[in-house]
Amino acid sequence: MEPIFFLEAAINGILLGGVLALLALGLNLIFGVLDVVWVSYVDLVMLCMYAVYFAVSVYGWPIWAGALLALAAGALLGIAVHLLIISPILTSAPINQFLATGGLLFFLQSFATFLWTTDHRSVRLALPSWEVGGIFLPATRIIPFAISILAVVGLYLFLTRTYIGTAIRAVSQDRDAMALMGANPRHIYLVTSAVGGLMAGLAGTLLSFQYAAHPFFGGQFGPLTFMICVLGGLGNMVGAFVASFIMSEVIAMGGVIMSTEMGYVIAFVIFIVMMFVRPGGILARRE
Amino acid sequence: MTAARAAGAGLLAVLVLQPLIPLGGIRQYVLHVAIQIFIWSFIGSAWSLMGRFGLVSIGHGAFLGVGAYTTVLLWNFFGVTPWLGSLAAAAAAVLLAVVIGIPCFRFRVVGHYFALVTLALGEVIRLLIIAERDWTAGSLGLTLKAAGGDSVWAAQFADKQVFYYGSLAAFLAGLWIWRHVDRGMARAALEAIGEDETAAASVGIRVTRFKLGITVLSAGLTSVGGSLYAQYLTYVNPDTLSGIGVSLKIVFAVVLGGMYSLFGPLVGTALTTALSEGLRIAFGLRFLGMADTIYGLLLMIFIIFLPAGIYGSISDARARRRAAPAKGAIA
């Protein structure tokens, strides 16, 4: 096979990695602070993609207005999921938390099927494509990548430079001690869920540049997203960022050499093996 | 105790004689629903063997898929009778369980992490089935090659009655195994491991061996359930037999019924089957997705408000009522 195919796959991997990083960071934030796995996180992203689709393609809004709608929808969904589902089971066994958010996954998938059928709906944006040395770089992939990276940097600054961000990180380190210091964990949880939802809204907007919205979109990226979180180390933002690019490269290269499914198979097998050798995440220090 | 036993014997007699009741036109449908309940509660029992000791797997679809596909592929391509094929499938599932189990238990992958490893395993098997489309026909699913009429060799029967008794037998065998584990030494050891691995190891319990044993048993039985289901439906599909969807549905049914009790999986499966069949009849094809929407909603409500499961909550309440006067007497 010609080397240019590999180069193209590698670049596509990096571009995919940017968006995966956004998904993984939003989920990892919630994971790290609340210690609850939102199995249905990517299904919230799916709803935000529908929001963009309806705003832009059906009602003819400009794309930035659609993006704002998706962001608002994401934040509200994050708050709603937290208040209705997560907070009653915050102290239950992990299996019940898995199942409650898994029930939400079934609910959102089938409710979306009920409302909008299983048709694929894509936002058609007329954007240019650049050719660099025989490789096509479509703007529908470059722009989401650039915005993802900016958002990741923004999230990092929010968590390290603002008062509430510092409080969020403190809760993720020790929630009991934080309560003793006079911070209200409930308030922090709510803010975290809202920020996580906001990230889902942004991810939904960016994903709708290149993917069509359909009810089972969550199944495509959901398992991958929380594997990236665990691979990076729960609550470890830098680790999740690195892990996103490792997984996206494996999937892109595996897809070129074998088939798309085999790319995912290899990525998941790497995940399983990494759980055995580095359970704390790729960047964790050995104990 | 004798009253409970008599009730159990009576219920069993009804179950055995049920296919002989003249139900007219709906007879086949009643049998179909009963077979589904028996097979899925058998699989649920197999899952709960692990689940009740804190080994929460959300990838049992992997073993189910291995069981169903190995049996069907061996029959379709090599003409191996499903009686042997399901044994080969169970052996493959056991091997898979060992390959995943040994490192998991050696490196102490527990809790969230164990769940995620099993989840990845379920997805790996689903994607492998799709990727090997030359053999498995990918996402389209695979139909069992017809033997032409009833055949014991091919384990294909036009009459659902045969599968009714077959799945009833499997279900009873599952209950028997569950009870056997429940009353054996292994249960005490596994409960100790589930509570605190280090403490269990310090009193001489072989943690890895016990965990591996129960995992292998659970995987093998799940695979048999998969083979049985494939023979019954004569059709297999990667999305309905492996991957995250079916894995979660197994767990849901068991948790809904109560995973710490013998009849929990049966109660849970009967309820979820009744629910989905009822919703299907009520909505049919008119509101696509409505049935599963209500299903998902009810599951969330149940998990939030009845975390011990329905049957589990009832038996807990009964145990508490029985225990209450005794406590009063001591005080």
Interface residues (C-beta under 8 A of the other chain):
Chain A: V37 I85 P88 I89 S92 A93 P94 I95 N96 F98 L99 A100 G102 G103 L104 L105 F106 F107 L108 Q109 S110 F111 A112 T113 F114 L115 T117 T118 P215 G219 G222 P223 F226 M227 V230 M258 S259 E261 M262 Y264 V265 F268 V269 F271 I272 M275 F276 V277 P279
Chain B: G51 V56 I58 I100 P103 C104 R106 F107 R108 V109 G111 H112 Y113 A115 L116 V117 L119 A120 L121 E123 V124 L127 L128 I130 A131 I244 G245 L248 V251 F252 V255 F287 L288 G289 M290 A291 D292 T293 Y295 G296 L297 L299 M300 I303 I304 P307
